[in-house]
Amino acid sequence: MHFGIGRSKTYELIATGKVKSVSLRKRGQKHGTRLVSYDSLSAYLESIAEGGETVEPCSSDEDANAGPNAQDGHPTHPEKS
């Protein structure tokens, strides 16, 4: 399922702990695949719909960026357990 949330907003939600994610990669490998928990993202969006949080619109320029760590295009967020 696709929620239509841009990459930079997704990484922001992960960094602030509002949604859960996991990175799949081999030991020692620099790059991997980040998976976002459907349940945590759906719960976050539901809380917004119920008025639990205000959301600032994300500009299309932000979505074009690679995320918080724009130098190499990969986020530097600690892994969630």
C-alpha positions in Angstrom: 0.0 0.0 0.0 1.2 3.5 -0.8 0.4 6.4 1.4 1.9 9.1 -0.8 4.3 10.4 1.8 7.6 11.7 0.4 11.0 10.4 1.3 12.1 13.4 3.5 8.9 13.3 5.5 9.2 9.6 6.0 12.7 9.9 7.3 11.6 12.7 9.6 8.9 10.5 11.0 11.4 7.7 11.5 13.9 10.0 13.2 11.4 11.4 15.6 10.1 7.9 16.5 6.6 8.5 15.2 6.8 5.5 12.9 8.9 2.3 13.2 11.3 1.1 10.5 14.0 -1.5 10.0 17.0 -1.5 7.6 17.7 -4.7 5.8 21.4 -5.1 4.9 24.2 -7.5 5.2 26.7 -7.0 8.0 29.3 -4.4 7.1 27.3 -3.3 4.1 26.8 0.5 3.8 23.6 0.5 1.9 20.4 -1.5 2.5 16.7 -1.4 2.1 14.6 0.5 4.7 11.2 -0.9 5.4 8.5 1.1 7.3 6.0 -0.6 9.5 2.6 -0.4 7.9 0.9 -0.6 11.3 2.9 2.3 12.9 2.5 4.5 9.8 -1.3 3.8 9.6 -1.7 4.5 13.3 0.2 7.8 12.9 -2.0 8.9 10.0 -5.1 7.9 12.0 -4.0 10.0 14.9 -3.6 13.0 12.6 -7.1 12.4 11.1 -8.5 12.4 14.6 -6.9 15.8 15.4 -4.0 14.4 17.5 -1.3 16.4 15.7 -1.0 19.2 13.3 1.0 18.6 10.2 3.0 21.1 8.2 2.9 20.7 4.5 6.1 19.4 2.9 7.3 21.3 -0.2 8.0 19.3 -3.3 11.6 20.5 -3.1 12.1 18.7 0.2 10.8 15.4 -1.3 13.4 15.7 -4.1 16.1 15.6 -1.5 17.6 12.3 -0.4 16.7 12.8 3.3 18.3 14.3 6.3 21.8 13.4 5.3 21.9 15.0 1.8 25.7 14.6 1.4 25.6 10.9 0.5 21.8 10.5 0.1 21.5 8.1 3.0 20.0 8.8 6.4 22.1 8.4 9.5 19.3 7.3 11.9 20.0 4.8 14.7 18.4 1.5 14.1 15.2 0.8 16.0 14.9 -2.5 17.8 
